[in-house]
Structures are given as structure tokens and as C-alpha cells.
Amino acid sequence: MSTRSVPVAGLLAGLLALAACRADAGDADRAPQDRAFPRAERPVARIVSTQWSTEQLRDKQGEASSVMDEAEVAPGMTVADIGAGEGYYTVRLAARVGEKGRVLAQDIDEGALRRLGARIEREQLTTVSIKQGAPDDPRLPPRSFDRVFMIHMYHEIAEPYPFLWRLWPALKAGGSVIVVDAERPTDQHGTPSALLFCEFETAGFRLTAFRRKPDVSGYYAQFVPAGSGPPEPSKMRSCHAGVYAGGGKVGGL
């Protein structure tokens, strides 16, 4: 994964600094670096476990294989598993991308990362690395990933707009973000699909695939960056959860 300096990084930093000057004083309860972005108009699910279901049950349903097939994960790719938890997807992605591929497992939970690190050592997964993220920043190196996965965790992101904005530069040309979640309110450990579409669109992404998938207990959505760079934070507008709770309105800001 390349960590070289790229022009887009400087551009993003400049846009963020400019927008921060315009931040609303009413955002005092938010981190300073997030106040330039709109506030999420939706509740956030409490993190109750770093393991969404048993691995045996998920394998019986063919979950990981189905998602990786949809995402066209191939040998040699570099992929990120955001909210990796106990590593269900991490180890299966490592097997799929093979010895010439790379997997970055990211989580904000230090305990989960320690347990995942022990598992990686035990299973000798030499192509996997671990990184601690932040609630508002995946902390991924720029232009490094063919696929970024967020599986049954998007509803736990309290600051989706800065999070997605900072994720945007991490994708390689042709790269995409995959979200798997349930069609229910965010405080019930799901994300209404239309709300998901709106939040991604607001942050500068375009929906390229969407399917209802009982084998993943929800839906599969895939996004790619739209345009030459993410939007200026001050021009982004919040998506209101009440409008999208029924899954009716798609996109449209």
C-alpha cells in the first residue's frame, strides 16, 4: 500500500481548513476537525459486540463468498476491512486476494485489534496488517485500495460525512466501497438504504450496485468516487433520517 504524498491530500487539507472557519458555534459538542461538516441527522447504534454473528452460521449461509463474488475481489488486490472486529472478513479476504494481495484490517476497538492480531499470528496471515481507526476517520493511506468493505457496521458511524470524505482519497482508480447492512433504522443496527445512498452521495460517491441479499441478512451496496475530488465540506448538506426511514426517497439532496 502506497503512502506517498499525493496532490489530492493537500487539496483536501486546504478545503477542510477553509470550511472549518465557517463552522457553526452550535457544534461545540463535536470534535473540532468535524465541525466543518454537516451534523448527521440520525441516531447512532451503540456498539454492543465486535462479532456480528457466529462464523459457522455466516459460512453456512455463504455470506463472505457471496459478498466477495459481488465485489469481484480477485487475487492480487489490495483491500481494507473497516470495522474488522474478530476478523471474519479479514481472513477470508486474505485467502481470496492471495499471496500477491494485501489486506488492511481496521477497527477503533483496541481489544478487538489485539485479538485479531493474535489470530493473524496464529493463522500466519502474512499479507494482513492492522491499523487503528478513528470514529470520524478510517485513517487509510491515499490511493491504496481496490475495495473497501464496511460490513454490518455503517450504522455505528457517528460522523458519516467527515468519515466518508476522508475515505474518498484512499481508493485507487477503479476502486469501490462496499457496504452490507440491514434495512432498518440506524438505532436498531441497520441503515435505511435510501439514507445510505444520500449520505454517500453527499460525500461525493456514486451508487453503482444495490441488491437485497437474504444470505447477508440485509442488502449489498457498492459505491465509487464521483468527480475529481470530494465536495467542499461547507457545501455538503445533511440527509434527514426521518425522510429516508421508509426507504422511499433516494439520493436527492
Secondary structure, DSSP 4 states (H G I P E B T S, - for coil): ------HHHHHHHHHHHHHHTT--GGGTTS-GGGTTSPPPBS-------S--S-HHHHHHTTHHHHHHHHTT--TT-EEEEET-TT-HHHHHHHHHH-TT-EEEEEES-HHHHHHHHHHHHHTT-TTEEEEE-BTTB--PPTT-EEEEEEES-GGG-S-HHHHHHHHGGGEEEEEEEEEEE-SS-GGGT---HHHHHHHHHHTTEEEEEEEEEGGGTEEEEEEEE-SSSPPPGGG--PPBHHHHTTS---S--
